[in-house]
Amino acid sequence: MPIALCGIVAVLFAFLMGRRYADTRTGVYAALIAGTNPLFVFNARAMLGEAPGFAAQSFLAWCALSALCPGTNEATTGTPRRTWLWLAATLVAVAIAVWVRGAVLGALPPLIAAVVVASITVPGARKRIELWIAIGITIALSALVVRDVLRDSGESS
């Protein structure tokens, strides 16, 4: 049952991201596409345990994008306090994603995607401290992955 609930949570985050950056119709389409993706449906039906990873990645993407990219309407544009709360939520989401799927599969893909999207689409993003904090988190996670790969002996691989 928890795996199925995580699948529903992942679809919910897809809806929330679509609604935040476009409109409700886009959110519905995002949820529909995420929920009917063959890989997603297969993992959910077979109860393979990937749904918690999907939910953690969705949560991380939602938090990071909310911190780095202002929304399209007045209700979703961030005040400085709200932006810092989203950054704190992003750190929590990074910890959850690393715990659920590890740094390489869990945290780095959505975090890198959020940094790239913010760098490309947000005017003046390179002047914002939030972007540099997210880049720092991404570099730190990448450095930890490289360190662990270098320490790994060939016998355990």
VOGU-3710 file (C-alpha; in Angstrom, 3 decimals, decimal comma):
1> mpialcgiva> 0,000/0,000/0,000  2,773/2,554/0,745  4,296/1,969/-2,687  0,971/2,679/-4,384  0,526/5,837/-2,302  3,980/7,019/-3,345  2,933/6,585/-6,973  -0,110/8,778/-6,359  2,100/11,365/-4,628  4,451/11,435/-7,635
11> vlfaflmgrr> 1,501/12,096/-9,962  0,263/14,812/-7,578  3,629/16,589/-7,712  3,544/16,432/-11,523  0,142/18,132/-11,392  1,375/20,786/-8,936  4,407/21,636/-11,074  2,311/21,908/-14,231  -0,255/24,100/-12,502  2,380/26,310/-10,881
21> yadtrtgvya> 4,272/27,110/-14,070  1,415/27,213/-16,531  -2,224/26,565/-15,609  -4,558/23,889/-14,283  -4,980/22,307/-17,708  -1,220/21,838/-18,007  -1,157/20,340/-14,525  -3,848/17,847/-15,508  -1,912/16,927/-18,657  1,291/16,492/-16,644
31> aliagtnplf> -0,490/14,225/-14,163  -2,095/12,273/-16,990  1,222/11,787/-18,773  3,058/10,862/-15,569  0,334/8,503/-14,420  0,009/6,677/-17,730  3,707/6,406/-18,565  4,336/2,711/-19,312  7,409/2,503/-17,073  5,541/4,184/-14,218
41> vfnaramlge> 2,471/1,950/-14,620  4,617/-1,192/-14,832  6,535/-0,302/-11,671  3,356/0,579/-9,798  1,464/-2,559/-10,853  4,370/-4,884/-10,189  5,052/-3,183/-6,843  8,771/-3,151/-7,613  9,475/-0,429/-5,104  10,394/2,331/-7,541
51> apgfaaqsfl> 7,404/4,534/-6,683  9,026/5,964/-3,515  11,984/7,024/-5,659  9,639/8,632/-8,185  7,841/10,465/-5,375  11,117/11,644/-3,809  12,397/12,915/-7,154  9,104/14,667/-7,863  9,159/16,297/-4,427  12,753/17,433/-4,953
61> awcalsalcp> 11,990/18,854/-8,401  8,937/20,695/-7,060  10,865/22,212/-4,129  13,930/23,156/-6,181  11,894/24,712/-8,978  9,777/26,594/-6,441  12,932/27,983/-4,843  14,694/28,871/-8,084  11,935/29,827/-10,518  9,100/32,200/-9,693
71> gtneattgtp> 5,649/31,033/-10,767  3,529/32,499/-13,516  0,893/34,106/-11,328  0,970/36,453/-8,341  0,108/33,720/-5,833  3,151/31,641/-6,759  5,805/34,341/-7,026  8,102/34,084/-4,064  8,847/36,582/-1,373  12,388/36,360/0,028
81> rrtwlwlaat> 11,095/34,513/3,110  9,123/32,057/0,998  12,149/31,492/-1,246  14,315/30,579/1,741  11,602/28,227/3,011  11,580/26,541/-0,407  15,373/26,224/-0,230  15,073/24,584/3,198  12,437/22,228/1,780  14,830/21,494/-1,097
91> lvavaiavwv> 17,523/20,439/1,376  15,017/18,141/3,111  13,975/16,768/-0,282  17,631/16,139/-1,199  18,076/14,159/2,021  14,918/12,138/1,328  15,902/11,462/-2,292  19,406/10,361/-1,289  17,952/8,105/1,402  15,389/6,547/-0,951
101> rgavlgalpp> 17,411/6,144/-4,178  20,934/7,420/-3,532  22,631/10,534/-4,832  23,129/9,439/-8,439  19,631/8,110/-9,115  17,638/10,047/-6,533  18,887/13,567/-5,980  21,176/14,635/-8,801  18,843/14,326/-11,841  16,020/16,580/-10,567
111> liaavvvasi> 18,463/18,977/-8,901  20,549/19,384/-12,054  17,367/19,812/-14,107  16,099/22,567/-11,779  19,438/24,408/-11,898  19,558/24,227/-15,704  15,928/25,372/-16,069  16,490/28,293/-13,685  19,727/29,281/-15,427  18,076/29,310/-18,842
121> tvpgarkrie> 14,592/30,664/-18,158  14,807/33,057/-15,201  16,038/36,539/-16,136  18,940/37,586/-13,912  19,154/34,130/-12,354  22,941/34,207/-12,213  22,729/37,128/-9,780  20,470/35,256/-7,364  22,057/33,608/-4,325  19,468/30,799/-4,421
131> lwiaigitia> 20,822/29,555/-7,740  24,385/29,533/-6,439  23,283/27,628/-3,327  21,586/25,023/-5,533  24,706/24,802/-7,711  26,772/24,336/-4,545  24,508/21,516/-3,354  24,773/19,876/-6,772  28,570/20,137/-6,803  28,797/18,814/-3,232
141> lsalvvrdvl> 26,624/15,798/-4,074  28,655/15,162/-7,226  31,906/15,363/-5,251  30,569/12,840/-2,730  29,628/10,485/-5,550  33,090/10,817/-7,131  34,731/10,235/-3,748  32,694/7,074/-3,192  33,477/5,797/-6,695  37,195/6,348/-6,159
151> rdsgess> 37,087/4,574/-2,785  35,149/1,604/-4,193  37,327/-1,444/-4,634  36,931/-3,646/-7,669  36,007/-6,606/-5,477  32,735/-5,133/-4,282  31,609/-3,960/-7,717
//
